[in-house]
Amino acid sequence: MGNIYIIGQNINLVGIDMTVVTLSSRGRLTLPAEVRAKIKATRFLIVFEGESVRLIPLPDPLKLKGSLEIPWSIEELEEAGEEFVSKRVEG
């Protein structure tokens, strides 16, 4: 498929919603507000697929805080770390 150049319009092709954005002279893309509202991400993984680029939203690591339960206390983790270091230094 060739390049599509329609600036500032939404396109629906074969049931897939698409939005055309423009790369600035400084190499920046601005995502329209409706796209940002749907995605709710500020960091993306860039995947090159032939001559195309895919942006994959990455979760905010600060929002993951508290989502994992660690079966050890901070004190137990510190003690285990100290034991590991002393064993490594000794031998």
C-alpha positions in Angstrom: 0.0 0.0 0.0 1.4 3.4 -0.9 1.7 6.4 1.5 -1.5 8.2 2.4 -1.1 12.0 2.9 -4.3 13.4 4.5 -3.4 16.0 7.1 -5.6 16.6 10.1 -8.3 14.1 9.3 -9.5 10.9 10.8 -9.7 7.9 8.4 -11.6 4.6 8.8 -10.1 2.0 6.5 -11.4 -1.6 6.6 -12.9 -1.0 10.1 -9.6 0.3 11.6 -9.6 3.9 13.0 -6.6 5.9 12.0 -5.5 9.4 12.5 -2.9 11.2 10.4 -0.3 13.3 12.2 2.6 15.4 11.0 6.3 15.0 12.0 7.6 18.4 13.0 11.0 19.8 11.8 12.3 18.9 15.3 11.2 15.3 14.9 8.2 15.4 17.1 4.7 13.9 16.6 1.7 15.4 18.4 -1.1 12.9 19.1 -4.5 14.5 18.9 -6.5 14.9 22.2 -9.0 12.1 21.3 -6.1 9.7 20.7 -4.4 10.6 24.0 -7.7 10.2 25.8 -8.0 6.7 24.5 -4.4 5.6 25.1 -3.7 7.3 28.4 0.0 6.7 28.1 3.0 9.0 27.9 5.7 6.4 27.0 5.8 4.2 24.0 7.8 1.4 22.6 8.7 2.0 18.9 8.5 -1.1 16.7 9.8 -0.9 13.1 7.7 -3.1 10.7 9.2 -2.8 7.3 8.6 0.8 6.2 6.0 1.4 9.0 6.4 2.3 12.6 4.1 1.1 15.4 3.8 2.9 18.8 2.9 0.5 21.6 1.8 2.3 24.8 3.8 1.4 27.9 2.3 1.4 31.4 3.3 4.1 33.9 5.6 2.4 36.3 4.5 4.6 39.2 0.9 3.3 38.8 2.2 -0.2 39.3 3.4 0.7 42.8 1.7 -1.5 45.4 0.4 -3.9 42.8 2.9 -6.6 43.7 2.9 -8.3 47.1 6.4 -9.2 48.3 6.4 -12.0 50.9 9.3 -10.4 52.8 9.6 -7.3 54.9 12.0 -4.5 54.1 14.1 -5.6 57.1 14.3 -9.2 55.8 15.4 -8.0 52.3 18.1 -5.8 53.8 19.4 -8.6 56.0 19.5 -11.0 53.0 21.3 -8.4 51.0 23.9 -7.8 53.7 24.4 -11.6 54.1 24.9 -11.9 50.3 27.5 -9.1 50.3 29.4 -10.5 53.3 29.6 -14.0 51.8 30.8 -12.5 48.5 33.5 -10.5 50.2 34.7 -13.4 52.3 35.0 -15.8 49.6 
